[in-house]
Every structure is written in C-alpha cells, then in structure tokens.
Amino acid sequence: MALKITHECINCDVCEPVCPNQAISQGVEIYEIDPQRCTECVGHFGEPQCQVVCPVACIPLDPEHVETQEQLQQKYQLLMERVK
C-alpha cells in the first residue's frame, strides 16, 4: 500500500526531505503523498522514513492504494530506472 497523510498533519516539514522517492509534497492545506511514487521506502529502507520521523503519527497505510511487497518492489525498480 502507499501511505497517506491525514488531517492530523501539523505541517512540521520533517517528512518531505526524508522521502527517497520524492513522493511527498506540500498540498493546499497539508503535505500529500503521491501514491504513484510511494513505495513505503521498499528498496531504500526497512521501514517508511516518513512514519519514523512524524511527530504526530499521521501517516497510515492508504486503503485506497493496496499493494503487495512485490508490487512495491516493482514500483521501486521502475522509479530507479527513470532516474538513470
């Protein structure tokens, strides 16, 4: 699954710089996660870095974007190919 940021977000700015896929950006009111870029840090880290640094724990799994570990790994590989 991709992750999502809920309205409990306090716009503290700590999640955006730790995202290795640049999936997090400032939205109209709060930060947002692009589900096309979010791999839950699969391929980079053992756990989602945005969740690790979030002081209010407002970044749950997004039930609207269900993905297996294999799908997240494939997404990571595609994103890395685009970087080359």
Secondary structure by P-SEA (a helix, b strand, c coil): cbbbbccccccccccccccccccccccccbbbbcccccccccccccccccccccccccccccccccccaaaaaaaaaaaaaaac
